[in-house]
């Protein structure tokens, strides 16, 4: 396990730096940030992704299932002297806004969809659009399932944390390796849940079509922009030709960025 997974202030700062450097610029051609801009992050964790939007004067809200992460988000925002609303709830069962003023100009969903298991993915995607304003934008980022650490094994404490592609092994063998590495049962269950989710680029795009979203921008990254914070590596886009080879591209896509709108 990397230190950042234990030091949540460091994790928060790194997320904020990536959001400040890359996410806001990615959105600029499509969205002007003002004090009236309402931003919702689903699966906000400690809220690091939202910090630069709050710094820009936006009204930000974060939702997360983990009550500890919500407490940390509140603490970190207070320490930064910024306002943000953070709520501990399950987004799929969250009440839908009833007026346009209650909806959001931007919805962020970063490193979340790969944690939602297959039976719930379509419900999750369908539940997003009622929260978005008529001209609003959704920004979704996720690692492709087959990429070297697409199973999130980097959260492990033992030797498996540094082994790429082991999440692609058959489930019984993968589970045995995790146990041999001395991983905690709760971490094993989380990793197996991610394996059941197995979010690929193709499945993501199919879900978008099925649930009524229009693609307005897409970028496949060979070197994830967040790796600049984590490993001091300069981000690199996946070569265009490689990005067009279905399924094969998943092995090389460490992050996929999408901007979506609701079909009207």
C-alpha positions as a Markdown table, in Angstrom:
| # | Residue | x | y | z |
|---|---|---|---|---|
| 1 | Unk | 0.0 | 0.0 | 0.0 |
| 2 | Unk | 1.3 | 3.4 | -0.9 |
| 3 | Unk | 1.7 | 6.1 | 1.8 |
| 4 | Unk | -1.0 | 8.3 | 0.2 |
| 5 | Unk | -3.6 | 5.6 | 0.9 |
| 6 | Unk | -2.9 | 6.1 | 4.7 |
| 7 | Unk | -2.2 | 9.8 | 4.7 |
| 8 | Unk | -5.5 | 11.2 | 3.6 |
| 9 | Unk | -4.3 | 14.8 | 3.7 |
| 10 | Unk | -1.6 | 14.0 | 1.2 |
| 11 | Unk | -4.2 | 12.1 | -0.9 |
| 12 | Unk | -6.6 | 15.1 | -0.7 |
| 13 | Unk | -3.8 | 17.5 | -1.8 |
| 14 | Unk | -2.7 | 15.3 | -4.7 |
| 15 | Unk | -6.3 | 15.0 | -6.0 |
| 16 | Unk | -6.7 | 18.8 | -5.7 |
| 17 | Unk | -3.5 | 19.4 | -7.7 |
| 18 | Unk | -4.5 | 17.1 | -10.5 |
| 19 | Unk | -8.0 | 18.6 | -10.6 |
| 20 | Unk | -6.6 | 22.1 | -10.6 |
| 21 | Unk | -4.0 | 21.3 | -13.4 |
| 22 | Unk | -6.0 | 19.0 | -15.7 |
| 23 | Unk | -9.8 | 18.7 | -15.0 |
| 24 | Unk | -10.6 | 22.4 | -15.1 |
| 25 | Unk | -8.7 | 23.0 | -18.3 |
| 26 | Unk | -10.4 | 19.9 | -19.8 |
| 27 | Unk | -13.8 | 21.5 | -19.1 |
| 28 | Unk | -13.0 | 25.1 | -20.1 |
| 29 | Unk | -14.1 | 24.9 | -23.7 |
| 30 | Unk | -17.5 | 23.7 | -22.6 |
| 31 | Unk | -18.2 | 25.3 | -19.2 |
| 32 | Unk | -17.5 | 28.7 | -17.7 |
| 33 | Unk | -17.0 | 28.6 | -14.0 |
| 34 | Unk | -18.7 | 31.4 | -12.0 |
| 35 | Unk | -20.0 | 31.9 | -8.5 |
| 36 | Unk | -23.3 | 30.7 | -9.8 |
| 37 | Unk | -21.9 | 27.4 | -11.1 |
| 38 | Unk | -23.2 | 24.4 | -9.2 |
| 39 | Unk | -20.9 | 21.4 | -9.1 |
| 40 | Unk | -21.7 | 17.9 | -7.7 |
| 41 | Unk | -19.2 | 15.1 | -7.2 |
| 42 | Unk | -20.6 | 11.6 | -6.8 |
| 43 | Unk | -18.1 | 9.5 | -4.8 |
| 44 | Unk | -16.2 | 12.5 | -3.6 |
| 45 | Unk | -14.1 | 10.8 | -1.0 |
| 46 | Unk | -12.2 | 13.5 | 0.9 |
| 47 | Unk | -13.2 | 16.1 | -1.6 |
| 48 | Unk | -9.9 | 16.9 | -3.2 |
| 49 | Unk | -11.3 | 17.0 | -6.7 |
| 50 | Unk | -13.8 | 19.7 | -5.7 |
| 51 | Unk | -11.3 | 22.0 | -4.0 |
| 52 | Unk | -10.2 | 23.9 | -7.2 |
| 53 | Unk | -13.8 | 24.4 | -8.2 |
| 54 | Unk | -14.5 | 25.9 | -4.7 |
| 55 | Unk | -11.4 | 28.1 | -5.2 |
| 56 | Unk | -12.9 | 29.3 | -8.5 |
| 57 | Unk | -16.0 | 30.4 | -6.5 |
| 58 | Unk | -18.3 | 27.6 | -7.5 |
| 59 | Unk | -20.9 | 26.1 | -5.2 |
| 60 | Unk | -19.8 | 22.6 | -4.6 |
| 61 | Unk | -21.4 | 19.5 | -3.2 |
| 62 | Unk | -20.0 | 16.0 | -2.6 |
| 63 | Unk | -21.7 | 12.7 | -2.0 |
| 64 | Unk | -20.0 | 9.6 | -0.7 |
| 65 | Unk | -21.0 | 6.3 | 0.9 |
| 66 | Unk | -18.1 | 6.4 | 3.4 |
| 67 | Unk | -19.0 | 8.6 | 6.4 |
| 68 | Unk | -15.3 | 8.9 | 7.4 |
| 69 | Unk | -14.4 | 10.4 | 4.1 |
| 70 | Unk | -17.2 | 12.9 | 4.4 |
| 71 | Unk | -15.9 | 14.0 | 7.8 |
| 72 | Unk | -12.4 | 14.4 | 6.3 |
| 73 | Unk | -13.8 | 16.4 | 3.4 |
| 74 | Unk | -15.5 | 18.8 | 5.8 |
| 75 | Unk | -12.3 | 19.1 | 7.9 |
| 76 | Unk | -10.0 | 19.7 | 4.9 |
| 77 | Unk | -12.3 | 22.3 | 3.3 |
| 78 | Unk | -12.6 | 24.1 | 6.7 |
| 79 | Unk | -8.8 | 24.1 | 7.0 |
| 80 | Unk | -8.6 | 25.6 | 3.5 |
| 81 | Unk | -11.2 | 28.3 | 4.4 |
| 82 | Unk | -13.6 | 27.2 | 1.7 |
| 83 | Unk | -17.2 | 26.3 | 1.6 |
| 84 | Unk | -18.5 | 22.9 | 0.5 |
| 85 | Unk | -21.5 | 20.7 | 1.3 |
| 86 | Unk | -20.7 | 17.1 | 1.9 |
| 87 | Unk | -23.3 | 14.4 | 2.4 |
| 88 | Unk | -23.0 | 10.7 | 3.5 |
| 89 | Unk | -25.5 | 8.9 | 1.3 |
| 90 | Unk | -26.0 | 6.3 | -1.5 |
| 91 | Unk | -26.4 | 8.2 | -4.7 |
| 92 | Unk | -28.6 | 5.6 | -6.3 |
| 93 | Unk | -31.2 | 6.1 | -3.6 |
| 94 | Unk | -30.7 | 9.9 | -3.3 |
| 95 | Unk | -33.8 | 12.1 | -3.9 |
| 96 | Unk | -33.9 | 13.6 | -7.3 |
| 97 | Unk | -34.0 | 17.4 | -7.6 |
| 98 | Unk | -37.5 | 18.8 | -8.5 |
| 99 | Unk | -36.5 | 22.2 | -9.9 |
| 100 | Unk | -33.9 | 23.5 | -12.3 |
| 101 | Unk | -32.3 | 25.6 | -9.6 |
| 102 | Unk | -31.6 | 22.5 | -7.5 |
| 103 | Unk | -29.8 | 20.8 | -10.4 |
| 104 | Unk | -26.1 | 21.0 | -11.3 |
| 105 | Unk | -24.1 | 22.6 | -14.1 |
| 106 | Unk | -21.4 | 20.0 | -13.7 |
| 107 | Unk | -21.3 | 16.5 | -12.3 |
| 108 | Unk | -18.0 | 14.9 | -11.6 |
| 109 | Unk | -17.6 | 11.1 | -11.3 |
| 110 | Unk | -14.0 | 10.2 | -11.1 |
| 111 | Unk | -12.6 | 6.7 | -10.2 |
| 112 | Unk | -16.1 | 5.6 | -9.2 |
| 113 | Unk | -17.8 | 3.7 | -12.0 |
| 114 | Unk | -15.3 | 0.9 | -11.8 |
| 115 | Unk | -16.5 | 0.2 | -8.2 |
| 116 | Unk | -20.1 | -0.3 | -9.2 |
| 117 | Unk | -21.0 | -3.9 | -9.8 |
| 118 | Unk | -22.7 | -5.0 | -13.0 |
| 119 | Unk | -26.3 | -5.3 | -11.7 |
| 120 | Unk | -26.3 | -1.7 | -10.5 |
| 121 | Unk | -24.4 | 0.1 | -13.3 |
| 122 | Unk | -27.4 | 0.9 | -15.5 |
| 123 | Unk | -29.4 | 2.1 | -12.5 |
| 124 | Unk | -26.5 | 4.4 | -11.5 |
| 125 | Unk | -26.2 | 5.9 | -15.0 |
| 126 | Unk | -29.9 | 6.4 | -15.3 |
| 127 | Unk | -30.0 | 8.2 | -12.0 |
| 128 | Unk | -27.5 | 10.8 | -13.0 |
| 129 | Unk | -29.5 | 12.8 | -15.6 |
| 130 | Unk | -32.2 | 14.1 | -13.3 |
| 131 | Unk | -29.5 | 15.9 | -11.3 |
| 132 | Unk | -28.1 | 17.7 | -14.3 |
| 133 | Unk | -29.3 | 21.1 | -15.7 |
| 134 | Unk | -30.6 | 21.2 | -19.3 |
| 135 | Unk | -27.2 | 22.4 | -20.6 |
| 136 | Unk | -25.1 | 20.7 | -17.9 |
| 137 | Unk | -22.1 | 18.5 | -18.4 |
| 138 | Unk | -20.9 | 15.2 | -16.9 |
| 139 | Unk | -17.2 | 14.5 | -16.5 |
| 140 | Unk | -16.4 | 10.9 | -15.9 |
| 141 | Unk | -12.9 | 9.4 | -15.5 |
| 142 | Unk | -12.0 | 5.8 | -14.8 |
| 143 | Unk | -9.2 | 3.3 | -15.4 |
| 144 | Unk | -9.8 | 0.6 | -18.0 |
| 145 | Unk | -10.3 | -2.8 | -16.4 |
| 146 | Unk | -7.5 | -4.7 | -18.2 |
| 147 | Unk | -4.8 | -2.0 | -17.6 |
| 148 | Unk | -1.9 | -3.2 | -15.4 |
| 149 | Unk | -3.4 | -2.0 | -12.1 |
| 150 | Unk | -7.1 | -1.9 | -13.2 |
| 151 | Unk | -7.9 | -4.2 | -10.2 |
| 152 | Unk | -6.8 | -1.5 | -7.7 |
| 153 | Unk | -4.3 | -4.1 | -6.2 |
| 154 | Unk | -2.2 | -1.1 | -5.2 |
| 155 | Unk | -4.3 | -0.7 | -2.1 |
| 156 | Unk | -3.0 | -4.0 | -0.8 |
| 157 | Unk | -0.5 | -4.2 | 2.1 |
| 158 | Unk | 1.5 | -7.3 | 0.9 |
| 159 | Unk | 3.6 | -8.3 | -2.1 |
| 160 | Unk | 0.6 | -8.3 | -4.5 |
| 161 | Unk | 0.4 | -4.5 | -4.4 |
| 162 | Unk | 3.3 | -4.3 | -6.9 |
| 163 | Unk | 2.2 | -7.1 | -9.3 |
| 164 | Unk | 0.5 | -5.9 | -12.5 |
| 165 | Unk | -2.3 | -7.8 | -14.2 |
| 166 | Unk | -3.0 | -10.3 | -11.4 |
| 167 | Unk | -6.6 | -9.1 | -11.2 |
| 168 | Unk | -7.1 | -10.8 | -14.6 |
| 169 | Unk | -6.5 | -14.2 | -13.1 |
| 170 | Unk | -9.5 | -16.5 | -12.5 |
| 171 | Unk | -11.2 | -15.5 | -9.3 |
| 172 | Unk | -10.2 | -18.6 | -7.2 |
| 173 | Unk | -6.5 | -18.1 | -8.1 |
| 174 | Unk | -6.7 | -14.3 | -7.5 |
| 175 | Unk | -8.4 | -14.8 | -4.1 |
| 176 | Unk | -5.7 | -17.3 | -3.1 |
| 177 | Unk | -2.9 | -14.9 | -4.0 |
| 178 | Unk | -4.6 | -12.1 | -2.0 |
| 179 | Unk | -4.8 | -14.4 | 1.0 |
| 180 | Unk | -1.2 | -15.6 | 0.6 |
| 181 | Unk | -0.2 | -11.9 | 0.5 |
| 182 | Unk | -1.8 | -11.5 | 3.9 |
| 183 | Unk | -4.5 | -9.1 | 2.8 |
| 184 | Unk | -7.4 | -8.2 | 5.1 |
| 185 | Unk | -10.7 | -9.8 | 4.4 |
| 186 | Unk | -12.4 | -6.4 | 3.9 |
| 187 | Unk | -9.8 | -5.5 | 1.3 |
| 188 | Unk | -10.1 | -8.8 | -0.5 |
| 189 | Unk | -13.9 | -8.3 | -0.7 |
| 190 | Unk | -13.4 | -4.8 | -2.1 |
| 191 | Unk | -11.0 | -6.1 | -4.7 |
| 192 | Unk | -13.3 | -9.0 | -5.7 |
| 193 | Unk | -16.1 | -6.4 | -6.0 |
| 194 | Unk | -14.0 | -4.4 | -8.5 |
| 195 | Unk | -13.3 | -7.6 | -10.4 |
| 196 | Unk | -17.0 | -8.3 | -10.7 |
| 197 | Unk | -17.4 | -4.7 | -11.9 |
| 198 | Unk | -14.7 | -5.0 | -14.6 |
| 199 | Unk | -15.4 | -1.7 | -16.4 |
| 200 | Unk | -14.1 | -1.6 | -19.9 |
| 201 | Unk | -14.2 | 1.3 | -22.4 |
| 202 | Unk | -16.6 | -0.6 | -24.6 |
| 203 | Unk | -19.0 | -1.4 | -21.8 |
| 204 | Unk | -18.9 | 2.2 | -20.5 |
| 205 | Unk | -19.7 | 3.6 | -24.0 |
| 206 | Unk | -22.5 | 1.0 | -24.4 |
| 207 | Unk | -24.0 | 2.1 | -21.0 |
| 208 | Unk | -23.9 | 5.7 | -22.1 |
| 209 | Unk | -25.8 | 5.0 | -25.3 |
| 210 | Unk | -28.3 | 2.8 | -23.4 |
| 211 | Unk | -29.1 | 5.4 | -20.7 |
| 212 | Unk | -29.3 | 8.4 | -23.0 |
| 213 | Unk | -26.1 | 10.3 | -23.0 |
| 214 | Unk | -24.3 | 12.0 | -25.8 |
| 215 | Unk | -20.5 | 12.0 | -26.0 |
| 216 | Unk | -18.9 | 15.5 | -26.5 |
| 217 | Unk | -15.3 | 14.7 | -25.7 |
| 218 | Unk | -13.2 | 11.6 | -25.1 |
| 219 | Unk | -9.5 | 11.2 | -24.2 |
| 220 | Unk | -7.8 | 7.9 | -23.5 |
| 221 | Unk | -4.6 | 8.2 | -21.5 |
| 222 | Unk | -1.5 | 6.0 | -21.7 |
| 223 | Unk | -0.1 | 7.8 | -18.7 |
| 224 | Unk | -2.9 | 9.0 | -16.4 |
| 225 | Unk | -2.6 | 12.7 | -15.6 |
| 226 | Unk | -2.8 | 11.8 | -11.9 |
| 227 | Unk | 0.5 | 9.9 | -12.3 |
| 228 | Unk | 2.2 | 13.3 | -12.3 |
| 229 | Unk | 1.3 | 13.7 | -8.7 |
| 230 | Unk | 1.8 | 10.0 | -7.8 |
| 231 | Unk | 5.0 | 9.1 | -9.7 |
| 232 | Unk | 6.2 | 12.4 | -11.3 |
| 233 | Unk | 5.4 | 11.0 | -14.7 |
| 234 | Unk | 4.3 | 13.4 | -17.5 |
| 235 | Unk | 0.8 | 12.5 | -18.8 |
| 236 | Unk | 0.6 | 11.0 | -22.3 |
| 237 | Unk | -2.4 | 10.3 | -24.4 |
| 238 | Unk | -2.9 | 6.9 | -26.0 |
| 239 | Unk | -1.8 | 7.0 | -29.6 |
| 240 | Unk | -4.9 | 7.5 | -31.8 |
| 241 | Unk | -4.5 | 4.3 | -33.8 |
| 242 | Unk | -4.1 | 2.1 | -30.6 |
| 243 | Unk | -7.1 | 3.8 | -29.1 |
| 244 | Unk | -9.3 | 2.6 | -32.0 |
| 245 | Unk | -8.5 | -1.1 | -31.5 |
| 246 | Unk | -11.5 | -2.4 | -29.5 |
| 247 | Unk | -10.7 | -4.3 | -26.3 |
| 248 | Unk | -7.0 | -4.3 | -26.9 |
| 249 | Unk | -6.9 | -0.6 | -26.0 |
| 250 | Unk | -8.1 | -1.5 | -22.5 |
| 251 | Unk | -4.6 | -3.0 | -21.7 |
| 252 | Unk | -3.0 | 0.4 | -22.3 |
| 253 | Unk | -5.5 | 2.9 | -21.0 |
| 254 | Unk | -4.6 | 3.9 | -17.4 |
| 255 | Unk | -7.4 | 6.5 | -17.5 |
| 256 | Unk | -10.3 | 7.4 | -19.7 |
| 257 | Unk | -11.8 | 10.9 | -19.7 |
| 258 | Unk | -15.3 | 11.5 | -21.0 |
| 259 | Unk | -17.5 | 14.6 | -21.2 |
| 260 | Unk | -21.2 | 13.8 | -21.7 |
| 261 | Unk | -24.5 | 15.6 | -22.1 |
| 262 | Unk | -28.0 | 14.2 | -21.7 |
| 263 | Unk | -29.8 | 13.6 | -25.0 |
| 264 | Unk | -32.7 | 16.0 | -25.3 |
